Every structure is written in structure tokens, then in C-alpha cells.
Amino acid sequence: MPNFYGESPAIQVMPIKAGEKIDTSLLQSIEETLNKSNIQNIGFILESSNIKVKFKTAEEQLKARSLIQNSLGSEHIVALNLISNSPNWLSSFGALPMYLGLDLRGGVHFLMQVDLSKALEKTTASYLSEFRSQLRKEKIGYYDATKKNDVMQIKFKSKDELKKGKNIIRGINNNFDFQEISVNDEIILKIIISAQTKKSITEFAIKQNLETLNNRVNELGVAEPLIQQQGLDRIVIQLPGVQDTAKAKEILGRTAILEMRMVNEDNVDPIAFEEGNEDQIPINSEIFEDRFGNPILVKKQVILTGERITNAGPGVDSQTGQSIVSISLDGKGASIFKQVTRENIGKRMALLLIEKNLTEVVTAPVIRSEIGGGRVQITGMRNAQEATDIALLLRAGSLAAPMEIIEERTVGPSMGKENISRGVQSTIWGFVAIIIMMAIYYMVFGIVSVIGLSVNLLFLIGLLSALQATLTLPGLAAIALTLGMAIDANVLINERIRDELRNDNTPQACIARGYQMAWGTIVDSNITTLIAGLALFMFGSGPIKGFAVVHVLGILTSVYSAIFVSRVIVNYIYGNNKREKIKLSIGEIFKVDNN
Amino acid sequence: MEIFRVKKDIPFMKYSKISAVISITTFILAIFFIFSKGLNLGVDFTGGTMMEVSYPKAANIENIRKTLKQIDLEDTQVQNFGTEEDVLIRLPIREDLSIAKLSEKVSAALKSSDNSMEVKRVESVGSQVGDELYENGALAVLFVCIGIMLYLTLRFEWRFAIAAIMANMHDVIIILGFFAFFQWEFNLTVLAAVLAVLGYSVNESVVVFDRVRENFRLPKYRNSIVSVVINNAITRTMSRTIMTHLSTQTVVVSMLIFGGEILNNFALALTIGILFGIYSSIMVGCPMAMWLGTNQSNLAITAPEKQKENTKI
């Protein structure tokens, strides 16, 4: 039902901070803005969390969006949306229009691959630094703590020390498997993260990435985005109606990870750096370049990561006038930061931004004094725009593991409309042709079949709406194809009835036997089609899945409508007539005498 | 109206040897083209980027090629797509550029050379996804074949199952052969069509086999030879066959006319599938079942109704 009413372009205004209330004053200000520039709207919807404004055309919608965004400022998100035009009484009992796929409404689809091994590595690194500081605190004699991928290894001075160290590590977290090795008088403890813990680490990483993506998409201002995990290490993102795909990609695809580490200032040999002589680099350090291309030797140990950031905003340094980003750290982050700055006054701390395996030292200032309270300013921004971008990235949360776009499908809005009309036209004209053919060939029975087929179409559309299955262009093709194939059941029945009539049975008996004999064949042939449909659904992805859903549902509805619906109509027409010799209008029947 | 005014059963099985030669020849030809020319796989399977852009006026293909060359994109395919205004650009996967960056680079370059350009559609698939889609496609075909064979073995018997699947595979191979010969693009949507044909064309075999089985159980055919029974079954389902396929084909033609470029190859695959489906279920499936030794006795064993009839007599 709701499909007849269609949808209107609309904009949706939401406050940036979730939970903030929407009131009538906001509605008034939106109304005023629109009135000032003479944009006609066709209705407001005021809800507790957002305001929706409907428009007649998409152009008005776009104009209104930029106007409202300008007048409201950055406190609100103004997103494009489509709103069903169904009257309230329909929506009130849950009747929704069909959910259109991206190829029909326009938008972007991304499939992202999450690099979970990086998440494991990161967690391992933070465990290792925790062990180090704990061992140091307890004054346990160890002299080398390293990690390789996700296996940690600590060398102890004696077996006794190892035992104590092991207990301490157990006290921190009891999810490790240990392995004691002694080679060449070295007493080594291997610490292996258990499979169970690995699983929970990766699960957590995916969860955090999903959350981060959610935040980022919110910043983009998209109504009804879809962000979903797919398989073990993939995330699907669908942004309907997004037109500026470049911006979307930039915000989503920026896999920025922020890390704070100390600069290694002992044994600095600048010449070795210039020549890229790897032997000169101490084991505990790595070389990265800063924004001016100068190499900086940075320790591998990570002090803090972006996870500890609770808020970030762009700003201007009051003394130098440079663009800065000021960040706030959470409790644990603040205390770590305080301790590190206290212990390292006069030394340099590096701030690294890791994007797609490219690590860059954004800034490496000298620590002047102990910094408490968790308020940190990052200098070294090129300009105000960069400060804004980085702040946005940091505020929207960092990713627990880097991601990469491995599939992208973009459909422009005009293309979406074109696709709808293509699919609908194919269906309509195919349907019309079938009606004509059936009516000519099978007369009244043909018309009954066509009525059954129309009912089938209604059922199918109704079912798709009720299930809110995503309708795509292949899905529309499947609707058309289902109509063409569904008629098979009616043809089988009608041919059977003709067969029976050839054998000079009474009309009533012919109808009954025709339906009865055709039943088995219809079931057999539909089940085999169903098997193909299910395979498509199981193994298919994207466009194939859309096709499969409609195909499978279409088979089910067609069996019902062909058999039951047409039978009811046939009974209504011929059923009350008890005479032996009524004439069934099923077209001319050719009889073979020598049968 | 009755199209088929046949007085006697058409002796289809008499031609089965000729049709076998035809089938085997087309089959071998199809396989030859699949291997010699190969399928023109779309980006869904190979990985890569496909962009559809449109201009308000007829697009200047040469200019687009030049622009792409300027940004160091060699190995690209630029061609008109449907109309003069629409252009399809295909780019292979680049090691040094992520797929997200590639399409952006292209659209930025094209926009700067002609601002009226509009990007209508972008499809980028990374190599790993491409491989997976390819694998899943093959798995789906396998699953359908096994599923259908199992079902037909249960409902009919194994001879019919094998015959139906052979008829089916014949259709699928010929569709692929056509796609290889004409180098039409084979993408996910076409694969969906191929699988739909698998399910659909087996319908045809089921309807004929159903009749064959029914005939075997009729007292009239108790002592007839198998080919007579099959001929009668085919002749009597002929009208239904033509009507059903005609109506499905009508819809597919409507898709060919109105469906636009995206549905074009989908509809083509279905057309070939439907046409060869009729042929193969009659001239491949039935002779196959006959040669495999289907007769009254195998169906009598699997048919309890028949046994009842026997005991009555």
C-alpha cells in the first residue's frame, strides 16, 4: 500500500550531540530561513530527536540544505533524506514502503577490510609496555623485553627473577600462555596471548572501528546510513543519497591512528640517518620523517594512543598565532601523560599520525614542564583547515585497527531514477504483453490466470515492503522475470484442463482433475527453481543477493496465487453451475480422434 | 485458439541421433570458444574499476583518453555506453593506488577538463573481493547442480536426474560459449541470470519427465517401447512449453528494450538460456534418459501408486 504514495525529498536536522532536545524555536528559525529565500516546503515533522522538512523537488531540497546548514551553524547536522508520503494511518500500523537499494536511490557503498593483525600488534605493544613498567616498579631484574608480531619475550637475569616476573604478569592479566626457554645461559620467558584473548581483542577492535565509523558518518550528515560487520574482518557501509563521494571517502578512509612516543635522543648519529644506514638504529627505536622531511629517531614504546582521547578541537595558539589542536585525555590517559611528562622534562615527545602504513611525525615538541589535567595542545599544524580535519578525526575516535576500502560502488542520483524507470517499464510492458497473450490463448481461463498473476505481483510487493527487503535493479528484474515464470503454473493448469476436456469429461471434473494433476508438476518445477534461488541467496553478494531475495519470494507467492487464487475465481465463475454441459471458455480445443 | 494441431505424436526420438550430433557439436564449439577466447569477465570478478560518466553533449572519447594518459593511467578502456553522451571507463587494479583513490583521481581529472561531466556510477572491486566473488559463483553453480540432482533422484530416479543435469549444463555451457564468442561482459548480474536459467530450464525437463512417468503408469502404454511413450509426453506438453517460454521470453524482451545497459547482458543470457532450454530438455534430456535405460520397470519400483494398480489387476 504505502508504495503508491511514493517518497518526497526531505532534509533532516539533528543536533550534533545526541540527546539534546529539539524545540519549536529551532523549527521557527528553519521556517524563517526558508521563507526568506522563498523555498516552498510541503510539510514539517517535529520529532523528539530531529526535525524533518519535506520538499517537492530535489533541487529545493539541496538549496534548503545549504541555507539551513549556514544559518544553524555547526551545532546541528543537516542531512538529506527521503520521507514516505503515506498518510499517518498507514504508517501507524507499521506499513512501510519498499526499501530501495543504493542502485535505485543513489549513494555510495563501501566494503572495508579491517587489518586485525595490526590490532593484535597494538595490544601486544601496550601489554609489553605495561609489563615493563610493572617489572621495573617491583625491581625485578630483566634486561630485554621485545615482541615479534603478537608474541612477547622477556629475558631475565635468573630463574628466580623469572618466576617472580611471571607472577606479576599473571597478576596483570591471566590470559597468557607461558613458555620458559633457556638457551646459552639466557633465561627467556615467552608470553603468548591465548587464542581466546586474541578473539576478544579482534572482536573488540571491530566493535571499536564500527563505533568510530558511526561517529564519522554522523559528522558527514547522512540520514539512514548502514554500517554493519560482514564476516570476521569486514565492514559494509552504505550511505544513501551521498553525492560528495570524495569527501565521504576521505573522512571514512582516513585510517588515522594517533600515537605519542618519546624521541630517542641518546646516541644520535645524524649522518647514519641521512644515509639510511639501518645498522645504526637502536633496536628499541624506529626512524620516521617529520613534516619537513627530517628524520627523527623515535622509541618503539608507545606512551599513549588515540583511544585515550575524549575530545579534540581546533584552535589558535595565543602566543605564536599558529593553528593548534587541543585534546582532552581520559582519566587513565591523563595520569599516564602526567607521569611521563614529569619523568622526561627537557626531552622531546613525538606525536605520530599513522595513515595506511605511512607514519608521520606531526610534531615533536620539548616537554617544558609536567602536564596534568589531561589537556594537551598539539602544535605543528600547517594551517587552520588541517587543524580542523585532524581534530575531527581525533574527536570522531581513532580506529583500533587500520582499514582499507576494498570495494566501492557509487550510483549517482540521476542514475538511480533512471534505473527505477527502467526496471518498472520492463515489468509493466512485459506484464501487458502476457495479459494479451493469455487472454487470447486461454480466453476466460487466461483472464483468470492474469488476475492470479496480478495478485501475485501485489503479494510480492507487499511481502517485500513488509520484510523491508532491499529492492535493487536486479531485484526489479527478478520481479519481471517472476511474472514471466509464474505464469507457467497457470499454463500447466490450463493445458491440463484442456487435456481433460479432450477426453470428454464433464467440465467440473475437468477443472478438478486439471488442478489436481498439475499440482505435482508445479511443485516439482518450483522446488528446483527454489534450489537455484537459495543457492543465489547463499553464495551471492550485492546485486545477486537482491535478485535472489525477490526470486525466492516470487516463487513462493506465485505457487500460492496460481493455485489457490485462480482456483477460487474459477470456482466462483463455474462452481455454482451444476449442469453437465456448461461450456468452459478456455479457448478452442483441438481434438485428435484417433487417440 | 490452439496452436498445435498435431494429429499424431511427433517422433522426436527418431531425430535423437541427429540432435545428439548437433548438441555435441555446439557443446564442443562453446567449450572451444570459452577456452580460446575466454570470458570477458567484468570488474566484479577480475577486480578493477569501472566508471560510467555522462556529458550533456556527445562525449569526446579521444579527449577522455588523452586526459587519462596525462595522469599516467595507461591500459584503460574508454568506450561509449548505450548513448553518445554516456561513456564507460575501465581501469585495471593498480598496485600503487588504492581503489578509492583511483576513481577519485579520474573523476577529478575529467572534471577539470570538462566541468559538465557527471559521474553516474562507479564500481571498484579489490582483487581479493574479485577472487571471492569468482569462487562463490562457482560454488553456487555446484550447489545448484547437486541440489537439483538430489531432488530429482528422490522425486523421479537417478537416470532422470542425470539427464536433466546434462541438459542443464548443456544450456549453461552454451550461454558461456555465446558470451565468450561475442566477448559480451560477464559480470555478477549475468551470473545471476545463468543460475536462474539453471533453475528455470530444469523446470522444462521436470514437466516432460512428469508426463513420461505418468504415461509409463498408464495401462495404455504398458507394452509400448520407451521412445513412443516419450514422444507422446513431449507432444502433449508442447503447447505448455511454447506458452510458458513465450511468456517468459516476452518479459525478457521487454527487459532488453526498456532495461537499459545494465540489464542488457542479463536479458541476453536469459534469452539464450530460454531458447536452448526448450531444445535441450526435449532433445538432450529425453534421449539421455532413454539411453541411460529409463523404462517402465525402473519407474514402477519407485512409484508406489503404480504398484497398487498392479495388485488390483
Contacts between the chains, C-beta under 8 A, distances in Angstrom:
chain1	res1	chain2	res2	distance
A	110	B	100	7.9
A	111	B	129	6.6
A	113	B	126	7.6
A	113	B	128	7.4
A	245	B	104	7.8
A	245	B	119	7.9
A	245	B	122	7.4
A	246	B	104	5.4
A	246	B	107	7.7
A	246	B	108	7.8
A	249	B	100	5.0
A	249	B	104	6.6
A	253	B	98	7.9
A	253	B	100	5.4
A	356	B	98	7.7
A	404	B	98	6.4
A	404	B	126	7.9
A	405	B	98	6.6
A	405	B	99	6.3
A	405	B	100	4.2
A	405	B	124	7.7
A	405	B	126	7.8
A	406	B	99	7.1
A	406	B	125	7.7
A	406	B	126	3.5
A	406	B	128	6.3
A	406	B	129	5.3
A	407	B	99	7.6
A	407	B	124	6.5
A	407	B	125	5.2
A	407	B	126	6.1
A	407	B	129	4.9
A	408	B	99	6.1
A	408	B	100	6.0
A	408	B	103	6.7
A	408	B	122	6.2
A	408	B	123	7.3
A	408	B	124	4.0
A	409	B	121	7.8
A	409	B	122	6.8
A	409	B	123	5.1
A	409	B	124	7.5
A	410	B	103	7.6
A	410	B	119	7.0
A	410	B	121	6.5
A	410	B	122	3.9
A	410	B	123	7.8
A	411	B	120	7.4
A	411	B	121	5.3
A	412	B	118	6.4
A	412	B	119	5.9
A	412	B	120	4.5
A	412	B	121	6.5
A	414	B	118	7.2
A	414	B	120	6.7
A	415	B	52	7.5
A	415	B	120	4.3
A	415	B	121	5.5
A	418	B	260	6.9
A	419	B	260	7.3
A	419	B	262	7.1
A	422	B	258	5.8
A	422	B	259	5.3
A	422	B	260	4.3
A	422	B	262	7.7
A	422	B	263	6.8
A	423	B	259	7.2
A	423	B	263	7.7
A	425	B	254	7.7
A	425	B	258	3.9
A	426	B	251	7.4
A	426	B	254	5.0
A	426	B	255	4.4
A	426	B	257	7.7
A	426	B	258	4.6
A	426	B	259	4.8
A	426	B	263	7.0
A	427	B	251	7.9
A	427	B	254	7.8
A	429	B	254	4.3
A	429	B	257	7.3
A	429	B	258	6.2
A	430	B	250	5.8
A	430	B	251	3.4
A	430	B	252	7.8
A	430	B	253	7.7
A	430	B	254	3.7
A	430	B	255	7.0
A	431	B	251	7.7
A	433	B	247	7.9
A	433	B	250	4.3
A	433	B	251	7.6
A	433	B	254	6.6
A	434	B	247	4.9
A	434	B	250	5.9
A	434	B	251	7.0
A	437	B	243	7.7
A	437	B	246	6.6
A	437	B	247	6.1
A	437	B	250	6.8
A	438	B	247	7.4
A	440	B	1	6.3
A	441	B	1	5.5
A	441	B	3	7.9
A	441	B	243	6.5
A	473	B	262	6.1
A	473	B	263	7.0
A	474	B	189	5.6
A	474	B	192	6.1
A	474	B	266	7.3
A	477	B	189	8.0
A	477	B	255	6.2
A	477	B	259	6.9
A	477	B	263	5.5
A	477	B	266	6.1
A	477	B	267	8.0
A	480	B	251	5.0
A	480	B	254	6.9
A	480	B	255	6.0
A	481	B	196	6.7
A	481	B	248	7.3
A	481	B	251	6.2
A	481	B	252	7.4
A	481	B	255	7.9
A	481	B	270	7.2
A	483	B	251	6.0
A	484	B	247	5.4
A	484	B	248	3.7
A	484	B	249	7.5
A	484	B	250	6.6
A	484	B	251	3.5
A	484	B	252	6.9
A	485	B	200	6.3
A	485	B	203	7.9
A	485	B	244	7.9
A	485	B	248	5.6
A	487	B	243	8.0
A	487	B	244	6.8
A	487	B	247	4.7
A	487	B	248	7.8
A	488	B	203	6.8
A	488	B	240	8.0
A	488	B	244	4.3
A	488	B	247	7.8
A	488	B	248	7.6
A	491	B	240	5.2
A	491	B	243	4.6
A	491	B	244	5.0
A	491	B	247	7.4
A	492	B	207	7.0
A	492	B	240	5.8
A	492	B	244	7.9
A	495	B	237	7.5
A	495	B	239	5.6
A	495	B	240	4.3
A	495	B	243	7.6
A	498	B	2	8.0
A	498	B	239	7.8
A	499	B	236	7.0
A	520	B	210	6.7
A	521	B	206	6.9
A	521	B	207	5.6
A	521	B	210	4.6
A	524	B	155	5.9
A	524	B	206	4.7
A	524	B	210	6.4
A	525	B	202	7.7
A	525	B	203	4.0
A	525	B	206	4.6
A	525	B	207	6.0
A	526	B	203	7.9
A	527	B	151	6.1
A	528	B	148	5.2
A	528	B	151	6.2
A	528	B	152	7.4
A	528	B	199	5.8
A	528	B	202	4.5
A	528	B	203	6.4
A	528	B	206	6.1
A	529	B	199	3.9
A	529	B	200	6.2
A	529	B	202	7.6
A	529	B	203	6.2
A	530	B	199	7.5
A	531	B	144	6.1
A	531	B	147	3.9
A	531	B	148	5.5
A	531	B	151	6.4
A	531	B	199	6.5
A	532	B	144	4.8
A	532	B	147	7.9
A	532	B	148	7.5
A	532	B	195	5.3
A	532	B	196	6.4
A	532	B	198	5.1
A	532	B	199	2.7
A	532	B	200	7.6
A	532	B	202	7.9
A	533	B	196	7.9
A	533	B	199	6.5
A	534	B	147	7.7
A	535	B	140	4.6
A	535	B	141	7.9
A	535	B	143	4.3
A	535	B	144	4.5
A	535	B	147	6.7
A	535	B	195	6.4
A	536	B	140	6.3
A	536	B	192	6.1
A	536	B	195	5.2
A	536	B	196	7.5
A	538	B	140	7.3
A	538	B	143	7.1
A	539	B	136	4.3
A	539	B	137	7.1
A	539	B	139	5.1
A	539	B	140	3.8
A	539	B	143	6.8
A	540	B	136	7.2
A	540	B	140	6.7
A	540	B	188	7.7
A	540	B	192	6.9
A	541	B	133	6.7
A	541	B	136	7.0
A	541	B	188	7.9
A	542	B	188	6.5
A	543	B	188	5.2
A	543	B	189	5.5
A	543	B	192	7.0
A	544	B	188	5.4
A	544	B	189	7.5
A	544	B	191	6.7
A	544	B	192	4.7
A	547	B	189	7.5
A	547	B	192	4.5
A	547	B	196	7.7
A	548	B	192	7.4
A	551	B	196	6.7
A	587	B	1	5.3
A	587	B	2	6.6
A	588	B	1	5.6
A	588	B	2	5.0
A	589	B	2	6.2
A	590	B	2	4.3
A	590	B	4	7.5
A	590	B	5	4.6
A	592	B	6	7.5
A	592	B	7	5.6
A	592	B	8	7.9
A	594	B	7	7.1
A	594	B	8	7.7
